[in-house]
């Protein structure tokens, strides 16, 4: 099993560490570093026993090849990150926005609930709820789905839609239309 990277903090104001609980709390301009991921914000909390962390207030998270801004970011030992509050992100040639974005780093899987949009070199995909398999460029949208892919000469919409990018430019849906 891979060893968890050490977590370090750079703190402008105060911090506290509970030896028995393993919980570190920090306030002020906080920079939390874990492996190659960096997260900044106004407050941070990290549990060294469970490897769970939370950063709140004007958060900027930079895990590997992505950059996310939000009001709060939490993460766990399984490289699952949840960003909430006016989330904006970039990853390679993709951008995404939504009120909450769940990102599972090892699988490059993203879940956006409460209306979100993903934009890439292919075009844009918007839905009330969406799942994205980013390696495969496969997006699944549920509720008020709209796809606009000028590269693939495709406009589609409906209540349920599967979109396959990566030079396929296919959309399959139900209760909707594909043009």
C-alpha positions in Angstrom: 0.0 0.0 0.0 1.3 3.5 -0.9 2.5 5.6 2.0 0.5 8.8 2.7 2.6 11.9 2.1 3.4 14.2 5.0 1.1 17.2 5.5 2.7 20.6 6.3 1.2 24.0 7.1 2.4 27.5 6.6 0.3 29.8 8.9 0.1 33.5 9.3 -1.8 33.7 12.6 -2.5 31.0 15.2 -2.7 27.2 15.3 -3.6 24.5 17.7 -2.7 20.8 17.8 -4.4 18.1 19.8 -1.8 15.4 20.5 -4.5 12.9 21.6 -6.9 13.7 18.8 -4.3 14.3 16.0 -6.3 17.4 14.9 -4.5 20.5 13.7 -6.4 23.7 13.4 -5.1 26.9 11.8 -6.4 30.4 11.1 -5.2 33.3 9.0 -3.7 32.9 5.6 -3.2 29.2 5.7 -1.2 27.1 3.2 -1.7 23.3 3.5 0.6 21.1 1.5 0.1 17.3 1.1 2.3 15.6 -1.4 2.1 17.6 -4.6 -1.3 19.2 -3.7 -1.5 22.7 -2.2 -4.6 24.3 -0.6 -4.8 27.9 0.7 -7.6 29.5 2.6 -8.7 31.5 5.7 -9.0 28.5 8.1 -7.8 24.9 8.0 -8.3 21.7 9.9 -6.5 18.4 9.4 -6.8 15.1 11.2 -3.5 13.3 11.1 -5.1 10.0 12.2 -7.8 9.9 9.5 -5.9 11.9 6.9 -9.0 14.1 6.4 -8.7 17.8 5.8 -10.9 20.9 5.4 -10.0 24.4 4.3 -12.6 27.2 4.5 -12.8 30.7 3.1 -11.4 32.0 -0.2 -10.0 28.5 -1.0 -7.6 27.8 -3.8 -6.8 24.1 -4.3 -4.1 22.9 -6.7 -4.0 19.1 -6.8 -1.7 17.9 -9.6 -3.0 19.2 -13.0 -6.0 21.1 -11.6 -6.9 24.4 -10.0 -10.1 24.8 -8.0 -11.5 27.9 -6.3 -14.4 27.6 -3.8 -15.6 28.6 -0.3 -14.7 25.3 1.2 -12.7 22.2 0.2 -12.6 18.9 2.1 -10.5 15.9 1.3 -9.8 12.4 2.6 -7.1 9.8 2.5 -8.6 8.3 -0.7 -7.9 11.4 -2.8 -11.6 12.4 -2.8 -12.0 16.1 -2.8 -15.3 18.0 -2.3 -15.5 21.7 -3.2 -18.5 23.7 -2.2 -19.7 27.3 -2.7 -19.2 29.0 -6.1 -16.8 26.3 -7.4 -14.7 27.1 -10.5 -12.0 24.8 -11.7 -9.6 24.0 -14.5 -8.0 20.7 -15.4 -5.9 20.5 -18.5 -8.1 21.8 -21.3 -11.3 21.5 -19.2 -13.1 24.0 -17.0 -16.0 23.3 -14.7 -18.4 25.3 -12.5 -21.1 24.4 -10.0 -22.2 24.9 -6.4 -20.6 21.5 -5.3 -18.1 19.5 -7.2 -16.9 16.0 -6.0 -13.7 14.9 -7.6 -12.1 11.5 -7.2 -8.5 12.0 -8.3 -7.3 8.4 -9.0 -10.3 7.8 -11.4 -10.5 11.3 -12.8 -14.2 11.1 -12.0 -16.3 14.2 -11.2 -19.8 14.6 -9.9 -21.5 18.0 -10.1 -24.9 18.3 -8.5 -27.2 21.4 -8.4 -26.5 22.6 -11.9 -23.1 22.6 -13.4 -21.2 23.1 -16.6 -18.1 21.5 -18.0 -16.3 23.1 -21.0 -13.6 21.5 -23.1 -12.0 21.8 -26.5 -15.1 19.9 -27.8 -17.6 22.5 -26.4 -19.9 22.8 -23.4 -22.1 20.4 -21.4 -24.6 21.7 -18.8 -27.0 19.7 -16.6 -28.8 19.8 -13.3 -26.7 16.8 -12.3 -23.7 15.5 -14.2 -21.1 12.8 -13.9 -17.8 13.1 -15.8 -15.4 10.3 -16.6 -12.6 12.8 -17.7 -10.1 10.3 -19.1 -12.7 8.9 -21.5 -14.3 12.3 -22.1 -17.7 10.7 -21.2 -20.3 12.9 -19.6 -23.7 11.9 -18.3 -26.2 14.5 -17.6 -29.6 14.3 -15.9 -32.2 17.1 -15.9 -32.2 20.1 -18.3 -29.2 18.8 -20.2 -27.7 20.8 -23.0 -24.6 20.0 -25.1 -23.1 22.3 -27.7 -20.1 20.9 -29.5 -19.2 23.0 -32.6 -16.1 20.7 -33.2 -18.5 17.8 -33.6 -21.3 19.8 -35.3 -23.6 18.7 -32.4 -26.3 20.4 -30.4 -28.3 18.2 -28.1 -30.6 18.4 -25.1 -33.0 16.5 -22.9 -33.6 15.1 -19.5 -31.0 12.3 -19.7 -28.0 12.5 -22.0 -24.7 10.6 -22.5 -22.0 12.5 -24.3 -18.8 10.9 -25.7 -16.1 13.3 -26.8 -12.6 12.2 -27.6 -13.2 12.5 -31.3 -16.4 10.5 -31.2 -18.8 13.5 -30.8 -21.7 11.3 -30.0 -24.7 12.0 -27.8 -27.3 9.5 -26.7 -30.3 10.6 -24.8 -33.9 10.0 -23.8 -36.7 12.6 -23.6 -34.8 15.2 -25.7 -33.4 16.0 -29.0 -30.1 15.6 -30.9 -29.4 17.9 -33.8 
